[in-house]
Amino acid sequence: LSKVVEAVVVSIFQDIEHKDGHRRWSLRLHDWESAKKSNRAFLTGNDLEEAENWLNRAIAKHHDISQSLANFIMASRNRQRRNRRILLGSICAAMVITILLIVTSLILSADAERNRIAAEDSAAAAASSTSEVESQRLAAEAARLLSADRGSAPLATLLSIQALRTAYTFEADKTL
């Protein structure tokens, strides 16, 4: 007899649980329909899990469930899946953009390094060229002094030495 009583009590509590769930989810369905099926009124998170569990138990026990209530719970799940796909797509797009930005920055960094090296080479070439021009100018002045009637050989020698110190050129070497 106690097992029969226990089964009746369990059945009563399960029916109460079913009715409480039915009332709760029907109210949420009404809110969703009143909000013109707005995305904000869908079930989410724990509410969605509880509603799905309640629906599965109700179906297993052959309780009468309105089609609109079942559709609301399934639509909520579909909406959550769609939101997750959108989120996943956004994350993937952000990752692709990040990778593209990293690759672009690496390419630009390599270009900047090549430009820096080219600029240093150009600066060194310009400095060398400037030194050679100065050496040639000093050598020409020394040669002019040596070829002049009243030229100063000691001054021409000093200019030639300075020309060689500035940069070795054939002209500076020749004037010595």
C-alpha positions as CSV (number, residue, x, y, z in Angstrom):
1,L,0.0,0.0,0.0
2,S,2.8,2.4,0.8
3,K,4.2,2.0,-2.7
4,V,0.8,2.9,-4.2
5,V,0.5,6.0,-1.9
6,E,4.1,7.0,-2.8
7,A,3.3,6.6,-6.6
8,V,0.1,8.8,-6.2
9,V,2.1,11.5,-4.2
10,V,4.9,11.5,-6.9
11,S,2.3,11.7,-9.6
12,I,0.5,14.6,-7.9
13,F,3.8,16.5,-7.5
14,Q,4.8,15.8,-11.1
15,D,1.5,17.1,-12.2
16,I,2.0,20.2,-10.1
17,E,5.5,20.6,-11.6
18,H,4.0,20.2,-15.1
19,K,1.3,22.7,-14.4
20,D,3.7,25.2,-12.8
21,G,6.0,24.8,-15.8
22,H,3.1,25.1,-18.2
23,R,2.0,28.3,-16.5
24,R,5.5,29.7,-16.5
25,W,6.3,29.0,-20.1
26,S,2.9,30.0,-21.3
27,L,3.4,33.4,-19.6
28,R,6.8,33.7,-21.4
29,L,5.1,32.7,-24.7
30,H,2.5,35.4,-24.1
31,D,5.2,38.0,-23.4
32,W,7.0,37.0,-26.6
33,E,3.8,37.2,-28.7
34,S,2.9,40.6,-27.0
35,A,6.4,41.9,-28.0
36,K,5.6,40.9,-31.6
37,K,8.0,38.0,-31.4
38,S,10.9,40.3,-30.5
39,N,14.3,38.8,-30.2
40,R,14.6,40.2,-26.7
41,A,11.6,38.0,-25.5
42,F,13.1,34.7,-26.5
43,L,14.2,32.2,-23.8
44,T,17.9,32.2,-23.1
45,G,20.4,30.6,-20.8
46,N,19.0,28.6,-17.8
47,D,15.4,29.5,-18.8
48,L,15.9,27.9,-22.1
49,E,17.4,24.8,-20.6
50,E,14.6,24.5,-18.0
51,A,11.9,25.0,-20.7
52,E,13.5,22.3,-22.9
53,N,13.7,19.9,-20.0
54,W,10.1,20.6,-19.1
55,L,9.0,20.1,-22.7
56,N,10.9,16.8,-23.0
57,R,9.3,15.5,-19.7
58,A,5.9,16.6,-20.8
59,I,6.2,14.9,-24.1
60,A,7.5,11.7,-22.5
61,K,4.5,11.7,-20.1
62,H,2.0,12.5,-22.9
63,H,0.9,15.7,-21.4
64,D,-1.1,18.1,-23.7
65,I,1.2,20.8,-24.9
66,S,0.1,23.6,-27.2
67,Q,1.9,23.7,-30.5
68,S,2.6,27.4,-30.1
69,L,4.3,26.7,-26.7
70,A,6.5,24.0,-28.3
71,N,7.2,26.2,-31.3
72,F,8.2,29.1,-28.9
73,I,10.7,26.9,-27.0
74,M,12.2,25.5,-30.3
75,A,12.3,29.0,-31.8
76,S,14.2,30.1,-28.7
77,R,16.8,27.3,-29.2
78,N,17.1,28.1,-32.9
79,R,17.6,31.8,-32.0
80,Q,20.3,30.9,-29.5
81,R,22.1,28.7,-32.1
82,R,21.8,31.5,-34.7
83,N,23.3,34.0,-32.2
84,R,26.2,31.6,-31.5
85,R,26.9,31.2,-35.2
86,I,26.9,35.0,-35.6
87,L,29.2,35.3,-32.7
88,L,31.5,32.6,-34.0
89,G,31.5,34.2,-37.4
90,S,32.4,37.6,-35.9
91,I,35.2,36.0,-33.9
92,C,36.5,34.3,-37.1
93,A,36.3,37.6,-39.0
94,A,38.2,39.4,-36.3
95,M,40.9,36.7,-36.3
96,V,41.3,36.9,-40.1
97,I,41.5,40.7,-39.9
98,T,44.0,40.4,-37.1
99,I,46.1,38.0,-39.1
100,L,46.0,40.3,-42.1
101,L,47.1,43.2,-40.0
102,I,50.0,41.2,-38.6
103,V,51.1,40.2,-42.1
104,T,50.8,43.7,-43.3
105,S,52.8,45.1,-40.4
106,L,55.5,42.5,-41.0
107,I,55.7,43.4,-44.7
108,L,55.8,47.1,-43.9
109,S,58.4,46.5,-41.2
110,A,60.6,44.7,-43.7
111,D,60.1,47.5,-46.3
112,A,61.0,50.1,-43.6
113,E,64.2,48.1,-42.8
114,R,65.2,47.9,-46.5
115,N,64.5,51.6,-46.8
116,R,66.6,52.4,-43.7
117,I,69.5,50.4,-45.1
118,A,69.2,52.0,-48.5
119,A,69.2,55.5,-46.8
120,E,72.3,54.6,-44.8
121,D,74.0,53.4,-48.0
122,S,73.0,56.6,-49.8
123,A,74.2,58.7,-46.9
124,A,77.5,56.9,-46.8
125,A,77.9,57.3,-50.6
126,A,77.0,60.9,-50.4
127,A,79.6,61.4,-47.5
128,S,82.2,59.6,-49.6
129,S,81.3,61.6,-52.6
130,T,81.5,64.8,-50.7
131,S,84.9,63.8,-49.3
132,E,86.2,62.9,-52.7
133,V,85.0,66.3,-54.1
134,E,86.7,68.1,-51.2
135,S,89.9,66.1,-51.8
136,Q,89.8,66.9,-55.5
137,R,89.2,70.6,-54.7
138,L,92.2,70.7,-52.3
139,A,94.4,68.9,-54.9
140,A,93.4,71.3,-57.6
141,E,94.2,74.2,-55.4
142,A,97.6,72.6,-54.6
143,A,98.2,72.0,-58.3
144,R,97.3,75.7,-59.1
145,L,99.8,76.9,-56.5
146,L,102.5,74.7,-57.9
147,S,101.9,75.9,-61.5
148,A,101.8,79.6,-60.6
149,D,104.8,81.8,-61.1
150,R,104.8,82.8,-57.5
151,G,103.3,79.7,-56.1
152,S,104.1,78.4,-52.6
153,A,105.4,74.9,-52.7
154,P,105.1,74.4,-48.9
155,L,101.5,75.5,-48.9
156,A,100.8,73.3,-51.9
157,T,102.3,70.3,-50.0
158,L,100.1,71.0,-47.0
159,L,97.0,71.2,-49.2
160,S,97.9,67.9,-50.9
161,I,98.4,66.2,-47.5
162,Q,95.0,67.6,-46.4
163,A,93.5,66.4,-49.6
164,L,94.9,62.8,-49.0
165,R,93.6,62.9,-45.4
166,T,90.1,63.9,-46.6
167,A,89.9,61.1,-49.1
168,Y,92.4,59.3,-51.2
169,T,92.1,60.5,-54.8
170,F,94.4,60.2,-57.8
171,E,94.5,64.0,-58.0
172,A,95.6,64.4,-54.3
173,D,98.3,61.7,-54.7
174,K,99.6,63.3,-58.0
175,T,100.1,66.8,-56.4
176,L,102.5,65.4,-53.8
